[in-house]
């Protein structure tokens, strides 16, 4: 039977947690980490589900500019920015810009659904990735993370951290990509 140095493992765990907090954009004060990062590359291929457990992919949104927000109910900045995403969607035709929120909670879907109902979030579509495949694929270092996908399924930008999505800056930026 192997003998473990639990004191060493405990110290290593504290070090890992500290590094995670320092490196996570949620805890970073640097504006650089919270700016939009423009980079063209293929959109993610991971599947996600709707509340009825039907599978979806980015292909379902071809022809639309799609803003994908990765969030969780345990993430306060995620919950704080959700109303601004809802207001943003209300400013655009859903056939031209589609805002989707992909919840990453590992538990039942009812908590995220209840959050949307309690906060009157009605303009954006709610989806689920309980296996957290999408954040790994897009290399999201923290939550919230938002990815802009063009009409052809190409990722054109991502934004790390919370934002006021209905701010004129984002409205003008998204308008440039709508055909």
Order of alpha helices (4+ residues) and beta strands (2+ residues): alpha-beta-beta-beta-beta-alpha-beta-alpha-beta-alpha-beta-beta-alpha
